[in-house]
Structure formats: structure tokens, C-alpha cells
């Protein structure tokens, strides 16, 4: 259900702004700010962020594993671009079907 809501919101934002890239930047920035806020408020979240940064610097976590963020941003861009024309249902079927 959250994916359908996210698609609807991003599609409406992209249509309202007339710029799907700006809609993507706004959506991803708000999500990132929310995640960092939760992580910084919770002690375990702060420890996890520190541990992750150390592991990335030490190459324990390869850089290619961090590309999931690019994939997520591309999904948000696709939502912001085509939801207004296709609708949430058809877009969701396309995502699931590949």
C-alpha cells in the first residue's frame, strides 16, 4: 500500500510542479531528512550510521552495494514522470511485471 501511495504522491507532485526531476529531488530529500532525523534521535541509529561509514571506508561494504539508492531515485523519477498519464494501478503492474 505504501508503494501505491508514494507513486500517487510523487505523480501528483511531478504534475503540479511540471518538472518530474524537481519532484524527485523534493521527494528524496524529504525521505532522507526523515531517515536522518530518526537515526540521529535514536542511539542505535547513530551507532549504525557510524558503523556503516567505517565499513564503507574500509571497503567491507563494496561501493556497488550503495547503488540501490540510485535505483530508488530512478523509481521515484519514473513515478513523478508517468503516474499522471498512466495511473497508479498500471504503473504498479509495470513495476511488478518488470
N, C-alpha and C positions, 0 to 999 in steps of 0.2 A: 504494500500500500504506500509506503514511503517513497518508492521509486516513481509511482504514478503521480503522487503529489509534487515531488520535486520536478518531474517533467512538466506538469501543468504550470507550476510557478515560474520555471525558467522560460517556458514558451511564452507565457504572458509577459514576462519582463522583457524578453527579446523583442516581442511585437510592440510593446508600449514604447520602448526606447528607440526602436527602429535600427538597432545595432546589436546583433547577437554576440559579438565579441565583447562589447561593454557589459552586456548582461552576464556573460560567462565570468568576466573579471569580478563583477559585483558578487555573484553567487559564490564563487570560490573564495573570495576574500572574507565574506561573512562566515562561511563554513570554517575557514582557517582560524579566524578570530575566535569563534566559539570553541573550537578544539583547544587552542592555546589557553584560553581562559579557564576551561575545565582542567586542563593539565597543570597549569600553574597554581590553581587553588588547591588541588588535591596533592598531598605529599607523594603518593605513589606515582602520580602523573609526572611530577618534576623529576623523580628518580628515573623513570622510564625514558624521559626525554634525554637526560644526561647519559644514560647507558646507551641509548641508540646513537647519539652523536659520537661517543667514544668508539662504538663498534663500526660505524661508518668510516671514521678516521683511520682506524686500524685495519680496515678492509675485511673485517669479519663479515660485515654485510656488504656484498658487492653493490656497486653503484647501479647496475642494471636492475636490481630489485626495487629501486626507488622510482622506476619509470611508471609504476602503477598510478602515480599522481598525474602524469601526463595523459594516461588513458582516461582517467576520471575527468580531467578537464576537457578532453575531446568529447566525452559523452555529454557533458554539460553544454558545450558549444553546439553539439548536434541537437540537443533538446531546445536550446534557445533559438536555433535556426528553423527547424522544421515542424515543431509541435503545432504552431499556429495553423499551418497548412494541412498537416496530416491528422492531427488529433492525438490524444494521449494513447488511446487504445491501439491504433495502427502502429504508432511509434513503438509501443511496448512489445507488440507482436514481432516487429522487425528486430528489436534488440534480442528477444528470446530466441527467435528463429535464426538469427545470425545474418 
